[in-house]
């Protein structure tokens, strides 16, 4: 009976020793208190935030930690990542354009203008600047003087083999009157001419409604609507 009691006591002491061994590391485990030293800096592609222990009690752990916080940050785009032509400048700084915003372009030389194929702006997306074909990259060029455009309307039609839009000096525009209209002056062409340093058409072209002759002919509009200075269209 005494032997059984001794064996039971040894077993109990062994269990208590093992319990103390498993509890001691938990009691000694250090819980660090990390405090942010500043804000998360960067964008959705690369951003970090620094934390430090306050107080620095858990010496077995680093005092300072640098954490990747890019997942919590919005995306930004930098114009430095875009092949911008030297003739083009940004309207304001576009080195940190937020996602969803646009960067607009202007010409370095105020006397130039963006070419007709050039985009006027880029939008910042989560993947970076929106993709555009190289042919549409912004480029500035000198402004070429032209005569005012002449476009077809219900009284006349322009001859598309001639220069009626974007005409430079000495270009010729030809028109033809539509059915029911005629040219009172008999002029059907005009030449883009330098007049006092600016380009203008050398003559006023107009088509006028023919008087109604038979039942079923078109109704002529009011006189104020039939004369057109084509250089102002």
CORNORGI-V702980 format. One record per pair of residues at least 24 apart in sequence whose C-alpha atoms are under 8 Angstrom apart, sorted by the first residue. I is the first residue (numbers start at 0). J is the second residue. D is the distance in Angstrom with one decimal. If there is no record, write none. Layout:
i:I j:J d:D
i:I j:J d:D
This chain:
i:29 j:56 d:7.9
i:29 j:57 d:5.7
i:30 j:57 d:7.1
i:31 j:55 d:7.8
i:31 j:56 d:7.1
i:31 j:57 d:5.8
i:31 j:60 d:8.0
i:39 j:68 d:6.4
i:39 j:72 d:7.9
i:41 j:69 d:7.1
i:41 j:72 d:7.3
i:42 j:69 d:5.9
i:42 j:72 d:5.2
i:42 j:73 d:5.6
i:42 j:74 d:5.1
i:42 j:75 d:6.0
i:43 j:69 d:4.6
i:43 j:70 d:5.8
i:43 j:71 d:7.1
i:43 j:72 d:4.9
i:43 j:73 d:5.3
i:43 j:74 d:4.7
i:43 j:75 d:7.5
i:43 j:125 d:8.0
i:44 j:69 d:6.1
i:44 j:74 d:6.9
i:45 j:69 d:5.4
i:46 j:72 d:7.4
i:73 j:97 d:7.2
i:73 j:98 d:6.6
i:74 j:98 d:5.1
i:74 j:124 d:7.4
i:74 j:125 d:5.6
i:74 j:127 d:8.0
i:75 j:123 d:6.8
i:75 j:124 d:8.0
i:75 j:125 d:7.8
i:75 j:127 d:7.5
i:76 j:123 d:5.8
i:76 j:124 d:7.8
i:76 j:127 d:5.8
i:76 j:128 d:6.5
i:81 j:128 d:7.9
i:83 j:136 d:7.8
i:83 j:137 d:7.3
i:84 j:137 d:7.0
i:84 j:138 d:6.1
i:86 j:138 d:6.3
i:86 j:139 d:5.5
i:86 j:140 d:7.8
i:87 j:137 d:6.9
i:87 j:138 d:6.2
i:87 j:139 d:6.1
i:96 j:123 d:6.7
i:97 j:123 d:6.6
i:98 j:122 d:7.8
i:98 j:123 d:4.9
i:98 j:124 d:5.3
i:98 j:125 d:6.3
i:99 j:123 d:5.4
i:99 j:124 d:6.0
i:104 j:137 d:7.6
i:106 j:139 d:5.8
i:110 j:141 d:6.7
i:110 j:142 d:6.9
i:111 j:139 d:6.0
i:111 j:140 d:5.2
i:111 j:141 d:4.4
i:111 j:142 d:5.4
i:112 j:139 d:5.2
i:112 j:140 d:5.6
i:112 j:141 d:6.4
i:112 j:142 d:6.1
i:113 j:137 d:6.7
i:113 j:138 d:5.7
i:113 j:139 d:4.3
i:113 j:140 d:6.4
i:114 j:138 d:6.1
i:114 j:139 d:5.8
i:114 j:140 d:6.4
i:143 j:167 d:8.0
i:144 j:197 d:7.6
i:144 j:198 d:7.0
i:145 j:198 d:6.1
i:146 j:191 d:6.1
i:146 j:198 d:5.1
i:146 j:199 d:5.3
i:146 j:200 d:6.7
i:146 j:230 d:7.5
i:147 j:199 d:7.1
i:147 j:200 d:8.0
i:147 j:230 d:5.4
i:147 j:231 d:6.5
i:147 j:232 d:7.4
i:148 j:230 d:6.7
i:148 j:231 d:7.7
i:148 j:232 d:6.7
i:149 j:229 d:5.7
i:149 j:230 d:6.3
i:149 j:231 d:7.8
i:149 j:232 d:5.9
i:150 j:232 d:6.9
i:153 j:177 d:7.0
i:154 j:180 d:6.3
i:154 j:206 d:6.0
i:154 j:207 d:7.3
i:154 j:208 d:7.7
i:155 j:180 d:7.8
i:155 j:206 d:6.4
i:166 j:191 d:6.6
i:167 j:191 d:6.3
i:167 j:198 d:7.5
i:168 j:192 d:5.3
i:168 j:193 d:6.4
i:168 j:198 d:6.8
i:176 j:206 d:5.9
i:179 j:208 d:5.9
i:179 j:209 d:5.6
i:179 j:216 d:7.9
i:179 j:217 d:6.8
i:180 j:206 d:5.9
i:180 j:207 d:5.1
i:180 j:208 d:4.3
i:180 j:209 d:5.2
i:181 j:206 d:5.1
i:181 j:207 d:5.2
i:181 j:208 d:6.4
i:181 j:209 d:6.4
i:182 j:206 d:4.5
i:182 j:207 d:6.0
i:183 j:207 d:6.7
i:199 j:230 d:7.0
i:200 j:230 d:6.1
i:203 j:227 d:7.7
i:203 j:228 d:5.4
i:203 j:229 d:6.4
i:203 j:230 d:7.2
i:204 j:228 d:6.2
i:204 j:229 d:6.0
i:205 j:229 d:7.1
